[in-house]
Amino acid sequence: MSIHIHRPFNIRYVVWNPVNARGEDVRSTHRTGKCSYCYIHRLHGIDDVGPMPDWSHKQDLVMAGRCGPKRSQVPELEGVALWEKLDAAAKQMRPSEAIMAHCVGSLPEHEGEAVWREMVEGFLEDHIAAQGMVADWAVHYRVDRDDRPGVHPHAHMLITTRVYDPSSPEFGKRRQNWLRTPAACRSLAEKWYAITGIYPPGNMLMPIAA
């Protein structure tokens, strides 16, 4: 069974400190905010850890965008710059705390791109941007072919857990009430299930990954 069927909504956190005691990268796509951004957008590049894996060959990126309050729409935070600035703030202030929540939500395969966009943007605008957070999102999907396996449609959502406004004196600080508790994460998952109509097997809510 595909993980996107078995776990239709999952949350993991990106913590800036990216290596173990032996200096080995232990998180790959979750090592920095910039790395996560490049992963969901299928880009290749370099972050503060070093060269990232080359995801450009995946060929499953369908569409991408950003949802956030109007005050987040400033040139210095466009694209990957938001995550680079939050990486820098995290490294300086509290490198052991999460930079972002990386959510992955399954999408109904029988629908098309217009419906997927409506589901993702509606979810983020109602439950993320409305609380002052910013989220970059991307939908991945690939049709099954003889020469390569298919990819079940799913959305990656990178959600800020720190203040993102560079003009704020609290820029880079962690919001204590943003997706910090199991109850908050479970509530967000239930909202995703209600929008997409995709529930865990047996309608049992799956545990949220830490």
N, C-alpha and C positions, 0 to 999 in steps of 0.2 A: 504493500500500500504506500502511495506517495506521501511524503511528510506533509504536503500541502492539503491532503485529505485527512490524515491522522491528527494533525495539529493545525487547524485552520486559522489560529491567531497565536502569535508568540511574541514575547518581549524579551530582548536582551539589552544589556547596558554596555556602553563604550566608556572605558576608563582609560585615561591617557597613559598611565604607566604600562607600557606594552610588552615588557619582557619579564622572564623569570630570573631566579638567582644566577643561572648560568649564562644569562644574556641572550636567551633564545626567545624568539617571538612566539607567544602562546595564544594569540588571538586572531591573527591574520586580518580578516575584514573588520574586526571590532577593536583594532589596536589604537586608532585615532579617528577623530571626526572626519578629517580629510580622506582617509582611507575608506571609510564607510561611504562617503559621498561618491568617490570614484567607483566603488564597487557597484552601487545601485545604478550608476549612469554608464557602466561598462567602459570605464576609462582606464588609462595607464598613466602612471606618474610616480612621483617621489614625495614622501611625507617626512616627518622628523625622524622616523625610524630608518628610512632608507628607501630603496626601490620597492614598489608594490608589485604584486602579481599583475600580469597583463590580462585584464578581463575583456578586452575589446573583441576577442574572437568568439565570445559567447553567442552573439547574434540573436538575442532574445529580448532586447529592449524594445518595448512597444511605444511607450510615451512616458513623460516625466513632467513634473511641475513643482510649484511651491505654494503652500497656503500659510497665511499668517495675518496678523493685524496690519492695518495700513501703515502704522509707524515703523514696521520692519522693512518697508520698501525704500531702502536708501542704497545709493551706489556702492558704498563701502562694504555692504553685506551681500552683494549679489553673488549668486552661484556658490562656488566652493569657498569664497572669502569668509562667509559666515562661520564655517566649520574650522577654517584656519585660525580665525580670531579666537574662537572658543577653545581650540586646542592650546593656543598660546596662554590664554587666561587660566585654563586648567593647570597647565604645567607650572605656572607661576604661583597660583593660589593653593589649590588642593588637588594634587595629581592623583590621589587615591579615590576621588569621588567621580561619579559618572558625568560625562560630557553631554551625553544624549541617550535617549531610549531608541533602540532600533527595533521597530515593530514589523512583523511580516504577517500579512493577512491574505488568505485564499480568496479567490474570486470565482464566480460561477462560470464554468466553461461554456455553457450554452448561450451566454450573452456575448455582446461585442464590445468594441473599444468605447463607444459612446456611453454605454451603461457602466462600464468599468470606471471611466473617468467620473461620472456622476456619483457613483458609490464612494470612491476614494475622496474626492473633493468635498462631498457632502459630509462624510464622516469627519474629516479634518477640520472643516470650517465650523461644524456644530460642536465638536468636543475638544478640539485642540486650539485653533486660532481664537475661539471665543474665550479661552482662558488666558490668552496672552502669549501662547507659545507659537513657535514657527516650526513648520514641518516641510522637508523636502521629500518628494515621493517619486517612485518609478514603478511601472508595471512591467513585469517580465512574462513572456509567453512565447512558446514555440510549438509549431505543429509537428507531430510525430512523422518522421520519414524513414525510409529504409536505411539511409546512411547516418542518421542521428536520432537520438531519442527526443521525444517531445518534452515540453516543460509546461506543467499545469499553470494556468494564469494566477498570478499572485502579485500583491503590491508590497513594496518595501517603503517604510515610512520612517524617516529620521526626525525625531522630535527633540527639540531643545529642552534640557533640564536646567539650564543656566540662563540668566538674564542676557539677552542678545543685543540690546540697544546700546551702541557704543557711546551715546551721549549720556547714559545713565551712570551715576556713581556706583551703582551695583553691578555694572557690566562684568560678566564672567562668574558671578556668584551663583551658588546653587539655590534654587527655590525649594524649600523644604516640603512643600505640599504638592509637588509635581511628580506624579507617578512613582512615589517612593514606597508605597505600602502594597502588600499583596491584594488588599481589598480594592485599592484604586486600579491596579492592573487588571483584576478580574472584572471590575465594572466596565473598563474600556473594552475588554474582550467581548463581553456580553453585548455591548453596543455594536461591535463589528458583526457578530453573528446575526443580530436582528436586521442589519442593513443588507447583508449578502445572502441570508438564508442558509448559510453553511454552518453547521454545528459539528462539534467533535463526535466521533462514532458513539452511538448509544446515548447521545445528548448529555454526556458527562463532560463537564468542563475540565479541560486539561490543566495541569499545573503550569504556572508561569515560570519560565527559566530566570534564574538570577544572573 
